[in-house]
Amino acid sequence: MRTAVVILNWNGREWLQRFLPGVIANTPDAEVIVADNGSTDDSLAWLAATYPALRTLPLDGNHGFAGGYDRALAQVTADRYVLLNSDVEVTPGWIAALNAYLDSQPGMVACQPKVLSYRDRSRFEHAGAAGGYIDRNGYPFCRGRIFEITEPDTGQYDSDTDVFWATGACLMIDAQAFHAVGGFDEDLFAHMEEIDLCWRLRRIGKRIGYTSSATVYHVGGGALGYGSPRKTYLNFRNSLIVLTKNLHVGGLWYWLFRRLLLDGFAALKFLLEGHGAHTWQVARAHWSYFSRMPHVLRQRKELLRTERSPDLTGMYHRSIAYDRFILKWTRFTQLDREAFDQPRRSR
């Protein structure tokens, strides 16, 4: 099984200098490649001087996470890819553990390790934690992270399991499966592209998994900080796009109307907390979404036409926003377990 670890870099010389040596040292059985997304810092010069034998893939501009990886992986020959953020510290045996887990799971084409915080190594990290889920309104959350709240890791999520989506911060994926569904949706640019990818894989009957047998430590926000208004824009816009493309329910417009109302409450919350710039980004996200609506609906129609044997178990058929902000639930273990066990028909 030939595995390639592909790190997508954009002006991240600092992260490469800090974490690339550990990736190389702890990845003896896979090829390590750095794809550069049109960096304007000295990343490429540093790589050439420090690791002249390391394969690099210079791209012709910043195509975002989605477009950057689509272009890079088109140039990589491997059975499995590992997409790895440049601000991730890996641990000994991580690749072997991920490969062994996928080998043992028929029908599973992608998985992630346990993702802990680099800054507080006793807690889960926001991007992925112990595997991702999504609620009926399109809001993502994780075992170990609900909205902004991350849990301490006490071994409570050490059970390997199927999940709805796996994080793009450290994602092992079967190369054939990745290309079979067309890779990432480049319209998303960055944020939620891995959720869209995993959702499309599940629509053709594939499984996505999490294993605690491998652990990585993620800084988070390496390219775009968690408090960035630009991040708010991309998250709200892309969430609506992904929901419209993939939601398997009748009455799509009713569901979207409810989601837009929830976004309105989120925008008001930003404003009342003194984050007016984020309120404006929610409005911009909605404007951009509606301008793309005809294209997104065409994508939805095509996905409905080509799906087969969709496996959508793991979607949370409640509002995670209600559970977090009204019921004050902050741990995954507090959620209604029965709400994960209501599979919906694809059409």
Secondary structure, 3 states (H helix, E strand, C coil): CCEEEEEEECCCHHHHHHHHHHHHHCCCCCEEEEEECCCCCCHHHHHHHHCCCCEEEECCCCCHHHHHHHHHHCCCCCCEEEEECCCEECCCCHHHHHHHHHHCCCCEEEEEEEEEECCCCCEECCCCCCCEEEECCCCEEECCEECCEECECCCCCCCCEECCECCCCEEEEEHHHHHHCCCCCHHHCCCCHHHHHHHHHHHCCCEEEEEEEEEEEECCCCCCCCCCHHHHHHHHHHHHHHHHHHCCCCCHHHHHHHHHHHHHHHHHHHHHCCCHHHHHHHHHHHHHHHHCHHHHHHHHHHHHHHCCCCCCCCCECCCHHHHHHCCCCCCHHHCCHHHHCCCCCCC
